[in-house]
Amino acid sequence: MNRGIQLKNRWIYPKVEKKLNIKEIPEVVQAILSNRGYTTKEEMEEFLNCDINSLLDTSLMKDADKGADLIISAIKNNEGITIVGDYDCDGVCSTAFGMITLKKLGADVNYYVNDRFIDGYGINKNGVDCILKQFPNTNLILTCDNGIAANEAIDYAKGKGLTVVITDHHEPGEKIPAADAVIDPKQKDDTYPFKGLCGAGVLFKLMLLVYKKLNVNINKVYWHMDIVALATVGDVVPLVGENRIIVQKGLTIINNNPSPVFKMFKEICDVKTEVNSHFVMGFIYVPMINAIGRIVGKTNKAIDLFLINNKQQIIECINFLKEVNETRKSMTEQQYSTAEKIVENDELKNVLVVYDKSFHEGIIGLIAGRLKEKYNRPTIVFTDSEEGLLKGSGRSIDGFNLKDELDKISHLTVGHGGHAKAAGLTIKKANLSEFAETIVALGEENLTEENFVKTYQVDYVLDPDNVYDDICTELKMLEPYGEGFPKPNIVLDNFEITGQPFYMGKEKQHIKFRGKMLNVLMWNEAEEYKRIGEPNKLTILGFPETNTFNNVTSVQFTCKDYQVSY
């Protein structure tokens, strides 16, 4: 195999492992799973089967029994429960899921979520006061997707005589809040085997335990795994272990027996294919739900979408989310262009720190993510917040744990939180230059030029002369794809172009290549392909998918990177 001359990115080919030759599993699926660490028949079968009975016992999670008992006591004593959620997709879905599953048990339950632009993230003292004013019968506060860092707010709530149960999935700080139960598998002394649940995932596991303790049919919880699946994809947690089961089962519900909400999502968004995690959920549904928190600030309309039964109201809600998301897209494009110019007009540092007062607080995370993808460097984007302060959002790459690095310079932040790849922070505007210099210095300590080269892990090498029709069906066995288990990178080795390349698109920026057995699509690479002399033999990294045209179905390969073959 001639792997050619690499143009810009690094491809890491898998080690050649001994084939297992498992009769029931296609060779391409076996090879990909083996390369990703599933090396026995039993491991592969467990991964592929997504058996709901493989979900772990929630009682293994610290304080889960205690939290479940407190919720059950509140239900039995007809005490008011208020769910405190968050304004992103995970928070919206967690809140809606909690409302639905608690109401089914006859709970007196309401919800409260901060306005992003007034109170920011998570439960706080003002939120507790608002809860007691709006829902004066509240006796128990149940947080979801927040609370693990809210020591002051929890103390305040406890001082008001409230019972507090925290459910969260974020990294805890040094001090755990003094709540009546703290359920977060990331606590240092929590031995729960799976640490990757999102906020809705933690609440889902807790509600399974509540239903079991009350001897209520747990299928009534399973029926709403569609909402939990959406949250799991939206929060970009690893799609392995329990998360894979949740998303796979949720997608089965959405595709085979959709609720009115998901039925209308598909219709209004004009989704013609089966709903999947890596595109339909991740790039159509999730951004619509996130947009309301980013642009409007209050997410009640998104939460209520899952709670109403009136078809016309559902349609109005989804159309509203779609409209807000279109506004968000337009703002993101304009402000990303501004950020890009700021980066281009400065020396390219190993950590990018970008500030502009015109940036919208709700989309600085999106701008940081796009800059990180383009320059493959840790990126923090700031905008003005309240008087004298800047609000920031960061995204990072392998080799630079954003939360750990921010912990080292906490004296320069008013507050910060997050994890290895993403973080939010607030700093004093007067400290911006010092912050930038310090974080860049930390980058110099941790990062080398090697870190800035985009790397693709190759999962499988395919001979273009031996492409077979069933490969797409076989690869579908590996879904759902997402964080922690991305769509496989498949190399089409020494693909020979037959005939002339077909340039397409409004500006002829895309290319379609014809080969003996299949066609290849290459997006936005026409200019570069012409610059290197339009070679007729390429080794292409991408993914095969079915294409139907004039009632004829064939295999089509979509390129994400390529090398010239000789």
N, C-alpha and C positions, 0 to 999 in steps of 0.2 A: 504494500500500500504506500503510495506517494502522498505524503501529507502536505506537500507544497510549501509555498512561502507565505507566512502569516503576515497580514497587512497591518493589523492594529491591536488585536486582542489576543489573549492567551487561551488556548484550548488544552485542557488536561484530559488525556485519554485514560480510560479505565485499565486497571491491571487485568490481564487475561486470567480468569479464574477457571477452575474445573467445573464443567457443566454438570448440573444435577440430572438433566434429562427426566424431568417430572412429566409424566404422560398428560396429566390434566391441565398443565399450565403451558401456554405457548412459549416457544423459545425466546422471543423478543421480550416477553414479560419477565421470564426467569432471569434473563441477562440484566435487565434494568434493575430488578429488585436485588439481585446479587451485588451489583455495583453500588447499591445504596445501603448495603449492610444486612440485608435479609438473606441469610446464607443456608438455611435449612428448609426442607419442605414444609415443616410445621410453621415456621415463621412466615413463609410466603402465604400459606393458606389462611393463617390468622389475619394477615394484613388484607388479603383480598376479600375475605368473607364478611368483614365488618359486622360481626355478630353482636347484636344488642346485649346479649347476655354476658358479653365480655366487659361491659362497663364495670368499673370498680365499685366496691361497697363504699358508699358515702361516709359511713361511720368511721372509716379509716382516716378521714380528714379531721384535723384538730377542731374541737368545739362544734362539730357538725351536729352531734346528738344534743348538745346543750342548746344550740340555736333552734333546732327542730322542735325541741320540747317547749321552748319559750313561745314559738309561733303557735304551736298547738294549744298552749294555755290561753293565749290571747284570743284565739278562735272560739274556744269552748266558753270563755268568760265574756264573749261579745265585746272585747276591748278593741278600740280603734287601732289599726295598723296603717302607718304611712310609709310607703316605699320612697326612698330618696335615690334617684337615678342620676344619669349623666347625660350630656348633650351630644355624644357621638352615636354611631350606629349600635355599638355594643350596649351603651347606656340606654338608648331608646328601646332596643329589643329586650334587654333585661327587665326594664320597668314594665313593658307591656306583658311580657311572659309572667312576671310576678303577679300582676293584676289579674290576669286570666286564671292562673292556677290557684290563687288564693280565693278568688270569688267563687270558683267551683266548690270550694270547701265551706262556703257560707261565711267567709271572713268579711268583717267590716273594714274595707281597705280602700285607701286613696293613694295618690302619688304626688310627689313634688320634685321638680327639677329646676336648678338654678337658671337664671338668664345668664348666658355665657359672658355678656358684656357688662354685667353688673356685679355678680358675685363670683364669676369664674368657676373653676372646677371644684366639685366635691362639696360635701356637707360642711356648713359653717354656721356661726352663731346667728347671723341674720336669717339663714334658711330655717333654723330651728324655731326662731320667733315667728316666721311666716307660717310654718307648719301649724304651730299652736293657735295662730290667729285664724287660719283657713279651716283647720280640722281640729277644733278644740277637744274632741273626744279621743285624740291620739294618745295611746298608752305605750305603743311599741314602734320604734323607728327601725326599719329594715333597709340598710343601704345595699345598693348593687352597683358594681363597677366603680366603687369609690369607698372611702372611709378609712383605709389602712394608714393614712398619714394624717388623719384629722383629729389629732389628740385634743386640741383646744375645744373644737366643736363637740366632741363626744363628752368631754368633761362638762361642758355647758348644758348639754342635753340631760346628762345624768343629774346635774344640779337642779334641773326642772322636774325631776322625778320620773323621767322617761326610762323605759327599758330600751336598750340599743343592741341590735344584732347586725354586725358588719359582715357583708359578703363582698369580697374583692379579689382581684387577681394580680394587682400591682405589687412591686417590690416594697416590702415594709422598710421603715427607717429603723433607727436604733431603739426607739421606744414604741411599743405597741399600745394603741389606744385602750383606755380602761372601759371598754364596752362589756356588756354582759356575755356576749359570745363574739369571737373574732374568727371568721371562717375565710381563710386565704391560704391555699396550699403552698404559697411561697414563703410562709413564715419559717424561720430557721429550724424550729423544733417540730415542724409538721412533717410527719413521715409518709404522708400520702404519696403513692408512687408516681403519679402523673402531675407535673407542675405546669402544664401548658394550657390549661383551660382559660377561656376568656371570662369576663364578668357574668355573662348570661350562662356560660357553662357551669360556673360555680353555683349559681342560683338554681339551675336545672338539677344539678346533683342534690342540692339541699331539698328541693321540692319533691324529688323522688323519695327521699328519706321521710319527709313529712307525710306523704301519702301512704307509705308503707307502715309507718307507726299508727296511722289512723285506719289501717286495713281498707283503704280505698283503692280501687283499680288503678294501677300506675299507668295503664294505657291512656288515661285522661291527661297524664303529663306528656307521654310520648307523642300524642296527637299534635303537640305544639312544638315539636323539634324543628319544624320549618323556620320558626322565629329564632330559635337558638342557633340553627345552622347559619342563618343570615348574619347573626352577630359574630359567630366564629370566623366566618370569611371576612367580615368587615373589620375585625380587630387584628387581622393579619397574624394570628397565632399559628403555630405549626400544625399542619393537617396530618398528624400522626396520632397513634394511640386513641384515646377517647374522642379527641376532636375529629378524627377521621370517621369514626362511627357516627357521631352526631351529624356531621355534614352529609355523609352518605345517606343516612336515614331521612334527614330533612329534605334532601333533594328528591328522594323517592316519593315523599308526600307531595312536594310541590309539583312534580311531573305526573304523578298518577292520580292524585286526589286533592287538587289544590284548594285551599281556602278561598273565599271570595276576594280577599286582599291580593293573594298571589296570582289568582286568575286575572284580575284587573291590571296588576303590574305588567303581566306578560302582554295583555292586549294593548294597553296604552303605550307601552314602550316598543310595540311592534316587534316582539321577539318571535322569530319564525322557527327557531331551533328548540331543542330540548334545553331546559334551564340547567346550566352548569355553574360550578364554583368559580372557575378561573376567568370567565368572561362575563356571562350574564349577571351573576351575583356581584362579582368583584368590580366590574367596570360600568354596570348600568344601575342595578338596584341600590347598592351600598352608597355610591356617591350622591344619589338623590336624598337618602336619609341623612347623610352627613351634612349635606348642603344647608339644611334648615338651621342646624346648630352653628354652622360657620357664618351664615349671612344674616339670619333672623335673630338668632341667640336663644329664643325660647322654642323648645321642641315638642310642645304639647300636641300640635297637629299631627306630628309623625307618630307619637305614642298612641293618640286616639284612633289613628288609622287602623290599628290592630284590635281596637276595642269595640268599634262600631259594627253594626250588622246591615245598615242601610246601604244598598248598592250605589245610589246616587251620591251619598256622602263619601263613600269610598272612592268613587271616581273623582269627585271634587278634590279630595285630599291628595290623591296621587298626581293629579294635574297640577296642583299647587306645588308639590315637591319637585315635579319635573320643571316647572317654570323657574323656581328658585335655583335649581341646579343649572339651568341655562344661564342665568345671571352669574352664578358662581364660575362657570366655565369662561365666560367673557372676561370677567374680572381677573381670573387666573392668567389668561393669555396676556392681557395687557401688563399686569404687574410682573409676571415672569420675564417679559421682554425687558422691562426696566431693570430687574435684578441681573439679568444676563449682561446688560450693558455695563452695569457697575462692576461685575466680575471681569469683563473683558478689558475695561479701562484701568485695571489695577494689576499689579504683579500677582501671578497665580500662586497662592499660598497652599500649604499642605492642609490647612483647615480654612474653609471659607466663612467669613463673617460679613454679612450683608445687612445694611440698614437703609431704610427709606421711610420717611414719614407718611408717604402715600399708600404704603402697603396696608391692606385690610387685615385686622387681627385674625379673622376667621380663616384666612387662606395662606398665612405665612408658612404653615407646615407643608402645604402643597408646593409652594415655591421652593422651600428647602429640599423637598424630595426630588423635584425635577432638576435642580442644580446639582444635587448629589449624583443623580443618574448620569447627567451629561459630563461632569468633571471627575466623577468617581473619587470624591473627597468628602470628608465630614463637612457638613454645612449647617450654619446657624443663621437664621433670618430674623431680624428685629424690626419692630415698628413701634410707634409711640403708643403709650398706654395712658394711665392717669398721670397727673402732673409730676414731672421729674423722673418718670420710670419708662422703661422699654420692656415690651413683652416679646419673648423670643421663642422660636420653635426650631429644633435641630433634628437632622437625620444623619446617620453615620454609615460607615463601611466596616468590613471585617478588619480587626486590628486596632480599632479605636472605640472602646466602650464608652459611649457618651455619658451615661450616668456616673460611671466611676471617675471619669475625668472631671466632670462638673463637681463631684464630691470633693475633689482635691482643691478646687478653687471656690469653695462655698462662701468664702469671705467676700467674693466679688458678686455674689448673687443675693437678691432679696429672698428668693426661693426658687427651688427647682425640683424636678422629679422626672421619672421615666425609666428607660432601660437601655440596653446596649446600643440599639439601633435608632431610638427616637427619644426625644426629651422635650419638655417645656420648661421655660425659665423666665424669671423677671430680674432685671438688673436696674441700677440707677443709671440714668442717661449720662451722667458725668463720668461714669466708669467704663463707658463703651470702649474707648481706646485701650485702656489697661486690660480690660477683659479680652479684647481681640488679640493683643500681644501675648497675653498669658496662655490662651487656649492654643494659639499657633505654636508657642514654645513647647507645649505638651505634645502637639502633633509632631514636632521635630524629634522629640524623644522616642515616640512610638512608631512613627511611620517612615517608610522608605519608598523609593520610586516603584518598587515591586507592588506595594499596596495600591498604587494608582492605576495599575494595568487591569482592565476589566477581564475577568476570568470566567470561562465557561467550563463546567464539568461535563464532559461528553459521556452520555449514557449508553450509546449503542452506535455501531457503524453499519450502514446499510449499503449494499451493492446496488447501484441504480439499474443494473440489468436484471436484478432478481427481486424487484418490487412486486408484491402480490396484493390482490384486492382486499384480503381479510386483515391486513396489518392494522388498519384504523380501528376495526372492531376489536382486535386483540388488545391494542393499546388502551382502549376505552375501559378495560378491566382495571387499569391503574387509577382511574379517577376516584375521588375528586382530587384535583391539583390545587396547589396553593403554597403558602409559606411553609417551609420545612419539607414539602414534597411537591416541587414545581413540575410543570410540564417537562417531560424528558427532552434533553438535547440530543438529537439524532443527527449523525453525520452521513450525508450522501456523498460517498467517496468517488472522486474522479468522474463527476457528472459531465457528460459530453453534450454540448449544445448542438442541436440539429437545426439548420436553417438560421434565419436572421432573428436577433432579439426583437421582441415586440414591445415598443415603448408606449406607455399608456398613462392616463391621468391628465388632468387639466393642463399641467405644465410638462407632461411627458417625463415625470420624475420617477415613475415606477417601471419595472421591467417584467415581462413574462418570457421565460425560456422554455423551449420545447425540447424534450429528450425522447429516447426510444420508448421508454415505458411510462413516463410521467412528465408533467409540466412543473416548472418551478416559478414561484412568485417572489419578487424582490422589491420591497417597498423603499422609496426615497433614496435609492442608490444609483440612479441613472447617471448622474454627473460623475461620480467616482468611478463607475464601471467604464465610462467612456474615457476618463482620464488615464486609466491603466491599459487602454488599447483594446477594449472589448474582447478579452480572451475567450476562447471557445471551450475551455475545459476548466471546471471549478470543483473544488471540494467544498460542500455547502453544509452549514450547521443550521438546523431548523426542526420542523416537525411535519409529518404527513397528515393530511386531512382529506376527507371525501369532498368531492365537488360534483354537483349535479347541474348539467346544462342541457337543455333540450331533451330532458328525460333520460339522459345518459350519465351514469355515475362513474367517476374515475378517481384515482388517487392524485392529489395535488400536494406539492411540497412547498411550505412557506419558509423562506430564508430569514434568519436573524443575523447571520454573519457568514463570511465566506473567505476562502483562500484560493489563490490561483494554483492550479495543478499543472505539472510539466511531465 
